Amino acid sequence: MDYLPIFLDLRGRTVLIVGGGAVALRKAGLLAAAGARLRVVAPQILPALAQLVNDGGGELIRAPFAAMHLDSVVIVVSAVGDRGIDFALDAIEAALQ
């Protein structure tokens, strides 16, 4: 199976996006349209992404990803294209189960 079809009610719930570039902006737009409150973590964040987050009352964290950023989120979206961060997120997810 190439895709996991899921349906989530994200209205007012916090979603963590790790990454601040074009991929993160595209994913953030979809999540914001679904009513999610965005928390974006990245050392550098595109101005358009920052504006989208600020307009929705979200949270910008200009820093590298850390486990503490997972507090109170319902889902995490990795949008950095960095296998090291993907592996770190996988390890944290496994530890939380």
C-alpha positions as CSV (number, residue, x, y, z in Angstrom):
1,M,0.0,0.0,0.0
2,D,1.5,3.4,-1.0
3,Y,-0.9,5.6,0.9
4,L,-2.6,5.5,4.3
5,P,-6.0,7.1,3.9
6,I,-6.9,8.7,7.2
7,F,-9.6,11.2,8.3
8,L,-8.9,13.4,11.3
9,D,-10.9,16.2,12.9
10,L,-8.1,18.7,13.3
11,R,-10.3,21.7,14.1
12,G,-8.5,23.6,16.9
13,R,-6.0,20.9,17.5
14,T,-2.3,21.4,17.4
15,V,-0.3,19.8,14.5
16,L,3.5,19.9,14.5
17,I,5.3,20.6,11.2
18,V,9.0,20.0,11.3
19,G,10.5,22.1,8.5
20,G,10.2,25.7,7.3
21,G,10.6,25.5,3.6
22,A,8.4,25.0,0.5
23,V,7.3,21.5,1.4
24,A,6.3,22.6,4.9
25,L,4.4,25.6,3.4
26,R,2.4,23.3,1.1
27,K,1.5,20.9,3.9
28,A,0.7,23.7,6.3
29,G,-1.8,25.2,3.9
30,L,-3.7,21.9,3.8
31,L,-3.6,21.5,7.5
32,A,-4.7,25.1,8.1
33,A,-7.6,24.6,5.7
34,A,-8.7,21.7,7.9
35,G,-8.7,24.0,10.9
36,A,-5.5,22.8,12.6
37,R,-3.5,25.0,14.9
38,L,0.0,24.9,13.5
39,R,3.2,24.6,15.4
40,V,6.2,24.9,13.0
41,V,9.7,24.0,14.1
42,A,12.7,24.9,12.0
43,P,15.8,27.0,12.3
44,Q,14.7,29.0,9.2
45,I,11.0,29.5,8.2
46,L,9.8,31.0,4.9
47,P,8.0,34.4,5.4
48,A,4.9,33.0,3.7
49,L,4.8,30.1,6.1
50,A,5.4,32.3,9.1
51,Q,2.5,34.5,7.9
52,L,0.2,31.5,7.5
53,V,1.0,30.3,11.1
54,N,0.6,33.7,12.6
55,D,-2.7,34.3,10.8
56,G,-4.1,31.1,12.3
57,G,-2.8,31.8,15.8
58,G,-0.2,29.1,15.6
59,E,3.3,28.9,17.0
60,L,6.6,29.5,15.3
61,I,9.7,27.9,16.9
62,R,12.9,28.9,15.1
63,A,15.1,26.1,16.4
64,P,16.1,22.6,15.5
65,F,13.5,19.9,16.3
66,A,13.6,18.5,19.8
67,A,11.3,16.0,21.6
68,M,9.8,18.8,23.7
69,H,8.1,20.2,20.6
70,L,5.8,17.2,20.6
71,D,3.9,18.3,23.7
72,S,0.2,18.3,23.1
73,V,0.2,17.6,19.3
74,V,-2.1,15.2,17.6
75,I,0.1,14.5,14.6
76,V,3.6,15.3,13.4
77,V,4.5,16.1,9.8
78,S,8.1,15.9,8.7
79,A,8.7,18.3,5.9
80,V,12.5,18.7,5.9
81,G,13.7,16.0,3.6
82,D,16.3,15.1,6.2
83,R,16.6,11.3,6.9
84,G,18.2,12.0,10.3
85,I,15.2,14.0,11.5
86,D,12.8,11.4,10.0
87,F,14.7,8.7,11.9
88,A,14.6,10.7,15.1
89,L,10.8,11.2,14.8
90,D,10.4,7.5,14.2
91,A,12.4,6.7,17.3
92,I,10.4,9.1,19.4
93,E,7.1,7.7,18.1
94,A,8.3,4.1,18.9
95,A,9.2,5.2,22.5
96,L,5.8,6.8,23.0
97,Q,3.9,3.6,22.1
